[in-house]
Amino acid sequence: MACGLPVLTTTATAGPDIISHGEDGWVIEPGDVERLIGIMTYCLSNPSAMREMGRCARAAAERFTWAEYGRRWLKILAGLEER
């Protein structure tokens, strides 16, 4: 994503939390070979769509900076203090 490429991942990863299926990548079930082949074929047949999805992937990746990571942790820790 950070390199401006759409991502192809499975539901057995953190991908579903990060990737918007069909916008900046795809999330499929593990072992779904037919779906994997279909997406890879689509990628090869639609280079202009891949460029747009790549731009979306890069924009999504830019939301995950170290500073943002720190802010999210601060919110989590502040929530623990309130308990």
HELIX and SHEET records of a PDB file:
HELIX    1   1 GLY A   15  ILE A   18  1                                   4    
HELIX    2   2 VAL A   33  SER A   45  1                                  13    
HELIX    3   3 PRO A   47  ALA A   61  1                                  15    
HELIX    4   4 TRP A   66  GLU A   81  1                                  16    
SHEET    1   A 2 VAL A   7  THR A  10  0                                        
SHEET    2   A 2 GLY A  25  ILE A  28  1                                        
END                                                                             
